[in-house]
Amino acid sequence: MRQVIIYPGEDGFWVAECPSLPGCISQGETKEKAIVNIREAIQVYIEAMEEDHQRVPSERFDALLVAV
């Protein structure tokens, strides 16, 4: 299980990224498509690391909303 951050990008697409996997980012025309795409990106990222015999980073982030 991985935490994903999703937010609207400047180009009208939704951006999704996985902070615990540096550089693992995707996007989609809708939130739902961005989630589908980041799920695939996470799977490919982890598979590539395992094929290269690299340690896959563990999930290490907590989410917190701060009211300002």
C-alpha positions, 0 to 999 in steps of 0.5 A, spaced: 500 500 500 502 506 498 500 513 499 498 518 493 498 525 493 493 528 487 492 535 485 490 539 479 496 540 474 496 547 470 495 544 464 488 541 466 490 534 468 490 531 474 497 530 477 498 524 482 505 522 485 507 517 490 512 521 495 515 514 498 518 512 491 522 518 488 520 520 481 514 516 481 509 521 478 503 520 473 497 524 471 490 523 467 484 527 464 480 526 471 482 524 478 479 517 476 484 516 470 490 519 474 489 514 480 489 508 475 495 511 471 499 512 478 497 505 480 500 502 474 506 507 475 507 504 482 507 497 479 512 498 474 517 502 478 517 497 484 518 491 478 524 495 475 527 496 482 526 488 483 529 486 477 535 491 478 536 488 485 535 494 488 531 495 495 524 498 494 523 504 499 518 502 504 512 507 505 514 512 510 510 518 510 504 520 514 499 525 511 496 531 515 492 537 513 494 544 516 488 549 517 491 556 516 
